[in-house]
Amino acid sequence: MFDEADLSEDAFLDGRLRIAQPRNGYRAAMDPVLLAAAVPARPGESVLELGCGAGVASLCLGHRVPGLRLAGLELQLAYAALARRNAAANGQEFDVHDGDLARLPAALRDRSFDHVIANPPYFAAGGGTPAADGGREIAQREATPLDLWLGVALRRLRPGGWLTVIQAADRLPELLAGLRSGAGSIVALPVASRAGREANRVILRARKGGRGAFRLIAPFILHDGAAHLRDGDDHSPAARAILRDAAAFDF
């Protein structure tokens, strides 16, 4: 477990959530907030987050949509404990399980969900410089193949349920290949830092058993202008609504 001196308390959704995170380990930024904003959940539905870390995505979603039944799975015990702590500190119920998605705990194998969400590691196994912090390296470097993440997610969805994933944009072909059987009505939303820039993230939403055509929609732009020209926040109005005001994507 983390020592108190090793933790910071960080504001999400313009201070609506206060989240304890390690100062030097894996630290959530905007990606889990964007993931939460893309989930088409309604009050009373159930949500499973695979690899929930300190709980940012699920707690952002729970803030936006009260009355959800939230569950999470986290490999690293210290981060799972933080997720439970953060849920309690923010007045939410979050059923966090310790474990590896390759060997799913029995309590989750026996359940199905209306939604499964995930922010899998972006960096493929091997290559690159390992992170200095072991917890950050585990969170960011793939050990379990992406297609296994997708397979586990689909098996835990009820028929007609929704999978929502955020991932590095260059891995979109892998995401689509992993959903070839069992999911359809796929929508891919590229996320770019500025207009005219290549997307570096993609949010993918797919429906178990869906039959709708694949849709690649216009990129979501995070920042105004061609470059950062001034101190302070230069998020686009749409990004500001999501990151500060807990708005949802409209797609």
Secondary structure, 3 states (H helix, E strand, C coil): CCCHHHEEEEEECCCCEEEEEECCCCCCCCHHHHHHHCCCCCCCCEEEEECCCCCHHHHHHHHHCCCCEEEEEECCHHHHHHHHHHHHHCCCCEEEEECECCECCHHHHCCCEEEEEECCCCECCCCCCCCCCHHHHHHHECCCCHHHHHHHHHHHEEEEEEEEEEEEHHHHHHHHHHCCCCEEEEEEEEEECCCCCCEEEEEEEEEECCCCCCEECCCEECECCCCCCCCCCCECHHHHHHHHHCCCCCC
